[in-house]
Amino acid sequence: MSDEWWAWLEPVRILAVEASAQILGIYATAFGVTVKDDDSPLTAADLAAHQVIVAGLQRLTPEIPVLSEESASIPFAERSQWQRYWLVDPLDGTKEFVQRNGQFTVNIALIENHQPVLGVVRVPVTGLCYSAVRGYGAFREEPGQLPQPITVQPLQPDTPVRVVGSRSHGGPGLQAFVAKLGAYELVTTGSSLKFCQVAEGTADVYPRLSPTSEWDTAAAHAIVEVAGGRVVSAETGESLRYNTRESLLNPHFIVYGDAGRDWLSCVPRQG
């Protein structure tokens, strides 16, 4: 099984490159922004990247269904039959795209039995790419260089905890979490790059105590777990699972590298 996943990694990385080119072509223009039903922004770049990725995945694996943020209306009665599918966010961090700060990504994941087993996260503006396949490793690739293996890092004694938080969705939950950590350093970053910082060991923890959807997290979730970290529900401590119910919203969650600390004890409790 994992040999098949490994064989798909390079074609998927190429699709992320092609989607990035579509995104950058629109990023360089005076693009318009519309608002979806959930009040999130939508641009021509989201749709162009979606079309490139979905068409490419259908060529690569015509037998495997694709669920993308821009085609998320597939009913659960149909989705619930899937044991394997591609889960795509063609442009993660549309708010960052609109603000032109460069911190947005292309996210492509393969889900097997409700768990992400392959993930690609690419930054169109810089060309930085993170990728992982369960059983083979997690990697960071700078433009023009070979992929380098990455792993999470243990907490360092007597040094502040390195926390990464959302640039657009921090809020009181994040502040309450860090207040319980003791000494910490907080860096705000956009999109799924926060997961990748934990995966490569440049951050220790990413608490997400505000809404996300499954396509926001799956690709980077795979990278974190293959790199030795965890992505767990902030309520139960169990790993996030995908496509288990009608709603495509995730529970609040914690991403961490070092399992030796009780991160859930820092989660603010309601009531």
N, C-alpha and C positions, 0 to 999 in steps of 0.2 A: 504493500500500500504506500509506504513512505517513498519508495523509489519513484512511483508515479507522481507524488507531490513534488519531489525534487526535479523531475523532468519538466514540470510545468513552471518552475520558478523563473527561469530565464525568459520564456515567452511572456509571462505576466509582468516582469520588470520592463520588458520592451513596450508593453501596452501602457505602462505608467509613464514611460518616456514620451510616447505618442500623445497621450492625454495631456501631459505637461506642455507640449508644444502648442496644442489647441488652446490651453488656458493662457499661455503667455501671449499668443497672438491677440487675444481679446484684452488681456491685462494692459497691453500697450495702447489701447484705444480709449475713447471717451464712452465706455460701456454704460448701458442703462441697468437699473436694478428694479426688479418687481418683488412683491411680497407674497409669500405663499399663505395658505390657510392658517398655518401655525405661527404666523408673523415672522418667520425666518426669511432672509433675503434669498433671491434667486437671480442669477445672471446667465447670459448666453454662454459663459465659460462652463458653468455647471452642466448645461445641456450638451455642449459640444464634447466635453470630456466623457460624459455618460455614454454618448453614442459611440465614440471610439472604443471605449472599454467593453461595452456590452457586445458590440459586433465582433471584437477580437476574441472575447471569451467564447462566444458561440461558435467561432471558427475552430478554436483550440479544443474545446470540449462540448460538442453540440448536444451531448446527452445530459449535461449538468445545468440545472436552472440557474438564473442570475437574479438576485434581488439587489437593486440599487436604490439609493435615496430618491432618485428621480423616477423610479417605477415601483414605489412602495405600496401601491394599492392592491397588490396580489392578496386575495383573501386567505385567512388562516386555514380554512378548510382545504385549500390547495397546498399552502406552504407546509402544513403539518405532515404531509406525506413525504417531505424531502428528508432524506438522511444525509445528503451531500448537496451543497450549493455554494455558489460564489456570492459574497456579500461585499458591496462596493459603495464607497462614498467618493464620487468622482471629483469633488472639490470640498475637502474638509476645512472649515475655517472661512466660509464665504464672507463673514464680517471682516476678517483680516484681509481678504482679497479686496473688498470694497474700500477698506481703509488704506490699502496699498502698503501694508507693512511687511509683506513677504512671508508671513508666518502661516501659510496654508499648504495643504498637502493633497496628494492623490492617494487614496487608501483602497487596496484590493485584498480580500481575504477569502480563503477556502474554509468552509465549515464542514466538519464531519461529526455526525452524532452530537450536535449542539455545541461543539468545541472548535475554536479556530486552530487549524493545523498548519496553515501557510499564510504569511502576511507580507505585503509590500507597502511601504510608506515612502513616497517620494516628494521632495520639496521642489516645485517647478522653478522657483526663482534662483536657487543655488545649485540645483542638480544633485544635492545630497540624497542618498537613497538608503533606507533601512529595509532589511528583509530577513525572513526566517522561515525555516521548514522544520517541523517537529522531527526529531531524530537526526537532523543534520547540522543544526546550529543557527545562530543569529549573527547578522553581519551589518556593518556600516560601510558604505562606499562613497568616497568623495569622487567628484568628476575626474576622469583620467587616471584613476588609481584602482588597484585591485581591492575587492571587498575584504574588510578586516573583521575577524571575529569579535563579538562584544559579549560581555557578561555583566550582570549586576554586581555591585560592590557592597561589602559589609559596612555597617556603620562604624565610624571611626571614634574611638573614645575621646572624650574631652574636646570634641569639635561640634559646632552647631549642626543640627539636622538640616540637610539641604532639601527644601520643599519647593516643588514646582506647582504653580497654580494657573488657573485659566486667566488669560488676558481679558476675555469678554464676559466671563461668567464666574467671578470669584465669590463675592457675596458674604453674608454673615456666617454661613456654614464654614467656609474656609477660615475665617478669622477665629471662630470658636475652636476649630481643630488645632490651629497652630498655637493658640493660647495654652493648650495643655501639653505641648511638646517639650517645654523648657527652651534652651537656647536653639534658635533656628535661623536659617537664612531663606528668604522667600524670593523666588524668581518667577515672574509671570511670562507665560509663553502661549502662543496660539496653537490651535488644532491638536492633532495627535502627536505632535512633537514632544508633548509632556511625557507621554508613555516612553518614547524613545530615549529621553534623557535618563529615565530610571533604568531602562534596559542597558544603556551603555555605561552606566555607573557615574554619570555627572550629576545625578539627583538621587535622593534616597526615597522620597515618597511623593505621591500625587494623590491628594484627597479630592474626590469629585462629589460634592454634596448638592448638586443641582442637576437638572434633567439633561440626559443625553439619549441618543438613539443607538440601536445596535450597530448600524453602519459606521457610526462615529468611532467605535472602539475596537471592532473585531480584528483588523489588520495589525494594529499596534499591540493589542492584547496577545496575539500570537508571538510577536517579537519579544515582549516582556517575558512571557512564560518560557520560551525556548532559551532566553538569556539567563534563566534561573530565578526570575521574580514571580510575583503573583498579582492577579487582578481579582479582587474579592468584593462581595457585597458588603457595604458598610454596616448592614444590619446583622447578617448571619455569619460573615467570614467565609462563605462558600464561594468558589470560583463562579464568575459570571457564565451563564449559559445562554445560548442563542436559539431563537425560533421555537420557544417552548409555550408561547401563548399568543393570544390575539394582538396584544399591544407589542409594539417594537421599541418601547422605551426601556432603558436599563434601570435597575435600581441604583441608588447612590452607591459609590464604590470607592475602594482604596487601591492604589497601585503602589507596590513597594518591592524593594530588593532584598532587604535583610529580614528574615522571618523571626529573628530573635527578639524583636520588640513587639509589644502588644499594641499595635496601631489602632485597633478597634476601640481601645479604651479612651482614645482622644476624640472619638466621634461624638458630637453633641447630641444628647438625647432629648426627644420631644417631651414636653410636660414635665 
